[in-house]
Amino acid sequence: MSVTFDLDRATTDFAQQIQDLLDSVLPPLREADPEERRLKVIRKREWRVIRPGSAEKAGSIRLLNDGVHVADLHLYYWCAPDHADSHLAVRKSSFEVRSLQEGTPLLRLDYLHDAHSVPAAHWNVHAERGAASVLLARCNPKHKGLLSQVHIPVGGTRYRPCLEDFLEMLLREFDFDACPHWEDAVRAGRRRWRLLQTRSVVRDSPDTAAAVLEKLGYTVIPPPEGARAANDDALYER
């Protein structure tokens, strides 16, 4: 008996995981609307969007230093069923940090599953530098000499950094305020993410997974219908 995939429930569960992570890592906001940091699940046709804010307008999450609001974290996930209609898949996501002194991002980590002209997962660094601008203007004018328009690849769909990696970078490098023992929440979430991605990588290349297991002493029995073909699109993706 087949079980129908429940997109709304799966997205709500995923949103709660993210909410629990944020609440375990970032300290409570004093004298602020308690709903400000609450993530919403927004329905958009076949998509479900997870983000702070409202259905009409995206919000942001305050980042504090010594209790003072100094920067904002912007994030969103666009979710849909996977190709087998059995698991939740993130099709787009973005994590970025913005200083209150400027309206543009400082750093942004983007993911776009169906990307073609840019790497599926990539950093954009908004830190313009003279030498980089001169080189870009000379070699690739379409970037207009802006380092922020260079897309730095970070492992594609399967090996891209997770939100836990982004949050740890912010807390360690910028020294934003954090909850006690925030590292425990980051480590647990990172482990959960990597186990999830390990399962996906095994589905992408089952023959390779079977060969490794056999070398480790496991007995692997092929399915009656024969070996499943590798997902070459995922293996070749940049």
Disulfide bonds with the S-S distance in Angstrom:
none
